[in-house]
Amino acid sequence: MNQESLSIKELQIQVDQWIKTIGVRYFSELTNMAILSEEVGELARLMARKYGDQSFKKGEESLELSDELADVLWVLVCIANQTEVDLTSAIKKNIEKKTNRDINRHKENSKLK
């Protein structure tokens, strides 16, 4: 698989193969939900320090936004895989839903002008 270009479907397959070979098996759905919350918290912490008003604590300076985002995506893909959600189809439907719902909403929002 070409690592520079990875479709959502390929990502789901690659994560599934990793889990079943190196990771042994998926954690339970509830455990993965807790892990997702934990990873989002780590991302929020980094964002607050890098883009917000908080300063880095000693040892946190080397944290990378790309790695934290990838951790969130990894667990999200795990949850999708184990609950049999095709993320390609899901995101297409989600974009269509948002487009239909918000076709003029943001254009008409005076806060965004």
DORO-970633 format. One record per atom (N, C-alpha, C, O): x, y, z; atom name; residue number from 1; chain. Coordinates in steps of 0.1 Angstrom, whole numbers, plus 5000, padded with zeros to 4 digits. Layout:
<recs>
   c1   c2   c3 atom seq mol
    X    Y    Z   CA NUM   A
...
</recs>
This chain:
<recs>
   c1   c2   c3 atom seq mol
 5008 4988 5000    N   1   A
 5000 5000 5000   CA   1   A
 5009 5013 5000    C   1   A
 5018 5013 5008    O   1   A
 5005 5022 4992    N   2   A
 5013 5035 4991   CA   2   A
 5010 5043 5003    C   2   A
 4998 5047 5005    O   2   A
 5020 5046 5011    N   3   A
 5018 5053 5024   CA   3   A
 5015 5068 5022    C   3   A
 5010 5075 5031    O   3   A
 5019 5073 5010    N   4   A
 5017 5087 5007   CA   4   A
 5002 5090 5004    C   4   A
 4998 5101 5006    O   4   A
 4995 5081 4999    N   5   A
 4981 5082 4995   CA   5   A
 4974 5070 5001    C   5   A
 4976 5059 4996    O   5   A
 4965 5072 5010    N   6   A
 4958 5061 5017   CA   6   A
 4943 5065 5017    C   6   A
 4939 5075 5023    O   6   A
 4935 5057 5010    N   7   A
 4921 5060 5010   CA   7   A
 4915 5056 5024    C   7   A
 4922 5049 5032    O   7   A
 4904 5060 5027    N   8   A
 4897 5057 5040   CA   8   A
 4896 5042 5041    C   8   A
 4898 5036 5051    O   8   A
 4891 5036 5030    N   9   A
 4890 5021 5030   CA   9   A
 4903 5014 5032    C   9   A
 4903 5005 5040    O   9   A
 4914 5019 5026    N  10   A
 4927 5013 5028   CA  10   A
 4931 5015 5043    C  10   A
 4937 5006 5048    O  10   A
 4928 5026 5048    N  11   A
 4931 5029 5062   CA  11   A
 4924 5019 5071    C  11   A
 4930 5013 5080    O  11   A
 4911 5017 5069    N  12   A
 4904 5007 5077   CA  12   A
 4910 4993 5076    C  12   A
 4910 4986 5086    O  12   A
 4913 4989 5064    N  13   A
 4919 4976 5062   CA  13   A
 4933 4975 5069    C  13   A
 4936 4965 5075    O  13   A
 4941 4985 5067    N  14   A
 4954 4985 5073   CA  14   A
 4954 4984 5089    C  14   A
 4961 4977 5095    O  14   A
 4945 4992 5094    N  15   A
 4943 4992 5109   CA  15   A
 4938 4978 5113    C  15   A
 4943 4973 5123    O  15   A
 4928 4973 5106    N  16   A
 4923 4960 5109   CA  16   A
 4934 4949 5109    C  16   A
 4935 4940 5118    O  16   A
 4942 4949 5099    N  17   A
 4953 4940 5097   CA  17   A
 4963 4941 5109    C  17   A
 4968 4931 5114    O  17   A
 4966 4953 5113    N  18   A
 4975 4956 5124   CA  18   A
 4970 4951 5137    C  18   A
 4976 4944 5145    O  18   A
 4957 4954 5139    N  19   A
 4950 4949 5152   CA  19   A
 4951 4934 5152    C  19   A
 4954 4928 5163    O  19   A
 4948 4927 5142    N  20   A
 4946 4913 5142   CA  20   A
 4960 4905 5142    C  20   A
 4960 4893 5145    O  20   A
 4971 4912 5138    N  21   A
 4984 4906 5138   CA  21   A
 4992 4911 5150    C  21   A
 4997 4902 5158    O  21   A
 4994 4924 5151    N  22   A
 5003 4929 5162   CA  22   A
 4995 4932 5174    C  22   A
 5000 4930 5186    O  22   A
 4983 4937 5173    N  23   A
 4975 4941 5185   CA  23   A
 4967 4929 5191    C  23   A
 4961 4931 5201    O  23   A
 4968 4917 5184    N  24   A
 4961 4905 5189   CA  24   A
 4946 4906 5186    C  24   A
 4941 4897 5179    O  24   A
 4939 4915 5192    N  25   A
 4924 4917 5189   CA  25   A
 4921 4931 5193    C  25   A
 4928 4938 5199    O  25   A
 4908 4935 5189    N  26   A
 4903 4948 5193   CA  26   A
 4900 4948 5207    C  26   A
 4895 4938 5213    O  26   A
 4902 4960 5214    N  27   A
 4896 4962 5227   CA  27   A
 4881 4962 5225    C  27   A
 4876 4964 5214    O  27   A
 4874 4961 5236    N  28   A
 4859 4962 5235   CA  28   A
 4855 4976 5230    C  28   A
 4863 4986 5231    O  28   A
 4843 4977 5225    N  29   A
 4839 4990 5220   CA  29   A
 4839 5001 5231    C  29   A
 4842 5012 5228    O  29   A
 4834 4997 5242    N  30   A
 4834 5006 5253   CA  30   A
 4848 5011 5257    C  30   A
 4850 5022 5260    O  30   A
 4857 5001 5258    N  31   A
 4871 5005 5261   CA  31   A
 4877 5014 5250    C  31   A
 4883 5024 5254    O  31   A
 4874 5012 5238    N  32   A
 4879 5020 5227   CA  32   A
 4872 5034 5228    C  32   A
 4879 5044 5224    O  32   A
 4860 5035 5232    N  33   A
 4854 5048 5234   CA  33   A
 4861 5056 5245    C  33   A
 4863 5068 5243    O  33   A
 4865 5049 5256    N  34   A
 4872 5056 5266   CA  34   A
 4886 5060 5261    C  34   A
 4891 5071 5265    O  34   A
 4892 5051 5253    N  35   A
 4905 5055 5248   CA  35   A
 4904 5067 5238    C  35   A
 4913 5075 5238    O  35   A
 4893 5067 5230    N  36   A
 4891 5078 5221   CA  36   A
 4890 5091 5229    C  36   A
 4896 5102 5226    O  36   A
 4882 5091 5240    N  37   A
 4881 5103 5249   CA  37   A
 4895 5107 5254    C  37   A
 4898 5119 5255    O  37   A
 4902 5097 5258    N  38   A
 4916 5100 5263   CA  38   A
 4925 5107 5253    C  38   A
 4932 5117 5255    O  38   A
 4924 5101 5241    N  39   A
 4932 5107 5230   CA  39   A
 4928 5121 5226    C  39   A
 4936 5130 5223    O  39   A
 4915 5123 5226    N  40   A
 4910 5137 5223   CA  40   A
 4914 5146 5234    C  40   A
 4917 5158 5231    O  40   A
 4915 5142 5246    N  41   A
 4920 5150 5257   CA  41   A
 4934 5154 5255    C  41   A
 4938 5165 5258    O  41   A
 4942 5144 5251    N  42   A
 4956 5147 5248   CA  42   A
 4958 5157 5237    C  42   A
 4966 5166 5237    O  42   A
 4949 5156 5227    N  43   A
 4949 5165 5216   CA  43   A
 4945 5179 5221    C  43   A
 4951 5189 5217    O  43   A
 4935 5180 5229    N  44   A
 4930 5193 5234   CA  44   A
 4941 5199 5243    C  44   A
 4943 5211 5242    O  44   A
 4948 5191 5251    N  45   A
 4959 5196 5259   CA  45   A
 4970 5203 5250    C  45   A
 4975 5214 5253    O  45   A
 4974 5196 5240    N  46   A
 4984 5201 5231   CA  46   A
 4979 5214 5224    C  46   A
 4986 5224 5223    O  46   A
 4967 5214 5219    N  47   A
 4961 5226 5213   CA  47   A
 4961 5238 5222    C  47   A
 4964 5249 5218    O  47   A
 4957 5235 5235    N  48   A
 4956 5246 5244   CA  48   A
 4970 5252 5247    C  48   A
 4971 5264 5249    O  48   A
 4981 5244 5246    N  49   A
 4994 5249 5248   CA  49   A
 5000 5255 5236    C  49   A
 5007 5265 5236    O  49   A
 4997 5249 5224    N  50   A
 5003 5254 5212   CA  50   A
 4996 5266 5206    C  50   A
 5002 5276 5201    O  50   A
 4983 5266 5207    N  51   A
 4975 5277 5201   CA  51   A
 4967 5285 5211    C  51   A
 4962 5296 5208    O  51   A
 4966 5281 5223    N  52   A
 4959 5288 5233   CA  52   A
 4968 5295 5243    C  52   A
 4979 5298 5239    O  52   A
 4963 5298 5255    N  53   A
 4970 5306 5264   CA  53   A
 4979 5298 5274    C  53   A
 4987 5304 5281    O  53   A
 4977 5285 5274    N  54   A
 4985 5277 5284   CA  54   A
 5000 5276 5278    C  54   A
 5002 5276 5266    O  54   A
 5009 5274 5288    N  55   A
 5023 5272 5284   CA  55   A
 5026 5257 5285    C  55   A
 5019 5250 5293    O  55   A
 5036 5253 5278    N  56   A
 5040 5239 5279   CA  56   A
 5046 5236 5293    C  56   A
 5053 5244 5298    O  56   A
 5043 5224 5298    N  57   A
 5050 5219 5310   CA  57   A
 5063 5213 5305    C  57   A
 5065 5209 5293    O  57   A
 5073 5211 5314    N  58   A
 5085 5205 5311   CA  58   A
 5083 5191 5305    C  58   A
 5076 5183 5310    O  58   A
 5089 5189 5293    N  59   A
 5088 5176 5287   CA  59   A
 5077 5175 5276    C  59   A
 5076 5166 5268    O  59   A
 5068 5185 5276    N  60   A
 5057 5185 5267   CA  60   A
 5060 5192 5253    C  60   A
 5053 5191 5244    O  60   A
 5071 5199 5253    N  61   A
 5074 5207 5241   CA  61   A
 5076 5198 5228    C  61   A
 5074 5203 5217    O  61   A
 5080 5186 5230    N  62   A
 5082 5177 5218   CA  62   A
 5070 5171 5213    C  62   A
 5071 5164 5203    O  62   A
 5059 5172 5219    N  63   A
 5046 5166 5214   CA  63   A
 5043 5172 5201    C  63   A
 5044 5184 5198    O  63   A
 5038 5163 5192    N  64   A
 5035 5167 5178   CA  64   A
 5020 5167 5175    C  64   A
 5014 5157 5179    O  64   A
 5015 5177 5170    N  65   A
 5001 5178 5166   CA  65   A
 4997 5166 5157    C  65   A
 4986 5160 5159    O  65   A
 5005 5164 5147    N  66   A
 5002 5153 5137   CA  66   A
 5001 5139 5144    C  66   A
 4992 5131 5141    O  66   A
 5009 5137 5154    N  67   A
 5009 5124 5161   CA  67   A
 4996 5123 5170    C  67   A
 4990 5112 5170    O  67   A
 4992 5134 5176    N  68   A
 4980 5134 5184   CA  68   A
 4968 5132 5175    C  68   A
 4958 5125 5179    O  68   A
 4968 5139 5164    N  69   A
 4956 5137 5155   CA  69   A
 4956 5123 5149    C  69   A
 4945 5117 5148    O  69   A
 4967 5117 5146    N  70   A
 4968 5103 5142   CA  70   A
 4963 5094 5152    C  70   A
 4956 5084 5149    O  70   A
 4966 5096 5165    N  71   A
 4961 5088 5176   CA  71   A
 4946 5088 5176    C  71   A
 4939 5077 5178    O  71   A
 4940 5100 5175    N  72   A
 4925 5101 5175   CA  72   A
 4919 5093 5163    C  72   A
 4910 5086 5165    O  72   A
 4925 5095 5151    N  73   A
 4920 5089 5139   CA  73   A
 4921 5073 5141    C  73   A
 4912 5066 5137    O  73   A
 4932 5069 5146    N  74   A
 4935 5054 5148   CA  74   A
 4923 5048 5156    C  74   A
 4917 5038 5152    O  74   A
 4920 5054 5167    N  75   A
 4910 5048 5176   CA  75   A
 4896 5049 5170    C  75   A
 4888 5040 5171    O  75   A
 4894 5060 5163    N  76   A
 4881 5062 5156   CA  76   A
 4879 5051 5145    C  76   A
 4868 5046 5143    O  76   A
 4890 5048 5138    N  77   A
 4890 5037 5128   CA  77   A
 4887 5024 5134    C  77   A
 4880 5016 5129    O  77   A
 4894 5022 5146    N  78   A
 4891 5009 5153   CA  78   A
 4877 5008 5157    C  78   A
 4871 4997 5155    O  78   A
 4871 5018 5162    N  79   A
 4856 5018 5165   CA  79   A
 4848 5015 5153    C  79   A
 4838 5007 5153    O  79   A
 4851 5022 5142    N  80   A
 4844 5020 5130   CA  80   A
 4845 5005 5125    C  80   A
 4835 4999 5121    O  80   A
 4857 5000 5125    N  81   A
 4859 4986 5121   CA  81   A
 4851 4976 5129    C  81   A
 4845 4967 5124    O  81   A
 4852 4977 5142    N  82   A
 4846 4967 5151   CA  82   A
 4831 4969 5151    C  82   A
 4824 4960 5156    O  82   A
 4825 4980 5147    N  83   A
 4811 4982 5146   CA  83   A
 4806 4981 5132    C  83   A
 4794 4984 5129    O  83   A
 4814 4977 5123    N  84   A
 4811 4975 5109   CA  84   A
 4806 4987 5102    C  84   A
 4797 4987 5094    O  84   A
 4812 4999 5105    N  85   A
 4809 5011 5098   CA  85   A
 4819 5014 5087    C  85   A
 4831 5014 5089    O  85   A
 4814 5015 5075    N  86   A
 4822 5019 5063   CA  86   A
 4824 5034 5064    C  86   A
 4814 5041 5060    O  86   A
 4836 5038 5068    N  87   A
 4838 5053 5069   CA  87   A
 4837 5061 5056    C  87   A
 4833 5072 5056    O  87   A
 4840 5054 5045    N  88   A
 4839 5061 5032   CA  88   A
 4825 5064 5029    C  88   A
 4822 5076 5026    O  88   A
 4816 5055 5031    N  89   A
 4802 5057 5029   CA  89   A
 4796 5067 5039    C  89   A
 4789 5076 5036    O  89   A
 4801 5065 5051    N  90   A
 4796 5074 5062   CA  90   A
 4800 5089 5060    C  90   A
 4791 5098 5062    O  90   A
 4812 5091 5056    N  91   A
 4816 5105 5054   CA  91   A
 4809 5111 5042    C  91   A
 4806 5123 5042    O  91   A
 4807 5103 5031    N  92   A
 4800 5108 5019   CA  92   A
 4786 5113 5023    C  92   A
 4781 5123 5019    O  92   A
 4779 5104 5031    N  93   A
 4765 5107 5036   CA  93   A
 4766 5119 5045    C  93   A
 4757 5128 5044    O  93   A
 4776 5120 5053    N  94   A
 4777 5132 5062   CA  94   A
 4779 5145 5055    C  94   A
 4773 5155 5059    O  94   A
 4787 5145 5045    N  95   A
 4790 5157 5037   CA  95   A
 4777 5161 5030    C  95   A
 4774 5173 5030    O  95   A
 4770 5151 5024    N  96   A
 4757 5154 5018   CA  96   A
 4747 5160 5028    C  96   A
 4740 5170 5025    O  96   A
 4746 5154 5040    N  97   A
 4737 5160 5050   CA  97   A
 4741 5174 5054    C  97   A
 4732 5182 5054    O  97   A
 4753 5177 5056    N  98   A
 4758 5190 5060   CA  98   A
 4755 5200 5048    C  98   A
 4751 5211 5051    O  98   A
 4758 5196 5036    N  99   A
 4756 5204 5024   CA  99   A
 4741 5208 5023    C  99   A
 4738 5220 5021    O  99   A
 4732 5198 5024    N 100   A
 4718 5201 5023   CA 100   A
 4713 5210 5034    C 100   A
 4705 5219 5032    O 100   A
 4718 5207 5046    N 101   A
 4713 5215 5058   CA 101   A
 4719 5229 5058    C 101   A
 4712 5238 5062    O 101   A
 4731 5230 5054    N 102   A
 4738 5243 5056   CA 102   A
 4741 5251 5043    C 102   A
 4750 5259 5043    O 102   A
 4734 5247 5032    N 103   A
 4737 5253 5019   CA 103   A
 4738 5268 5020    C 103   A
 4747 5274 5013    O 103   A
 4730 5275 5028    N 104   A
 4731 5290 5029   CA 104   A
 4734 5294 5043    C 104   A
 4737 5306 5045    O 104   A
 4734 5285 5053    N 105   A
 4735 5289 5067   CA 105   A
 4748 5297 5069    C 105   A
 4747 5308 5076    O 105   A
 4759 5292 5065    N 106   A
 4772 5299 5068   CA 106   A
 4774 5312 5060    C 106   A
 4780 5321 5064    O 106   A
 4769 5311 5047    N 107   A
 4769 5323 5039   CA 107   A
 4761 5335 5045    C 107   A
 4765 5347 5043    O 107   A
 4751 5332 5052    N 108   A
 4742 5342 5057   CA 108   A
 4745 5345 5072    C 108   A
 4739 5354 5078    O 108   A
 4756 5339 5077    N 109   A
 4760 5341 5091   CA 109   A
 4768 5354 5092    C 109   A
 4780 5354 5087    O 109   A
 4763 5365 5098    N 110   A
 4770 5377 5098   CA 110   A
 4783 5376 5107    C 110   A
 4792 5384 5105    O 110   A
 4784 5366 5115    N 111   A
 4796 5364 5123   CA 111   A
 4808 5360 5115    C 111   A
 4819 5361 5119    O 111   A
 4805 5354 5103    N 112   A
 4816 5349 5095   CA 112   A
 4820 5359 5084    C 112   A
 4829 5355 5076    O 112   A
 4814 5370 5084    N 113   A
 4818 5380 5074   CA 113   A
 4829 5389 5078    C 113   A
 4833 5398 5071    O 113   A
</recs>
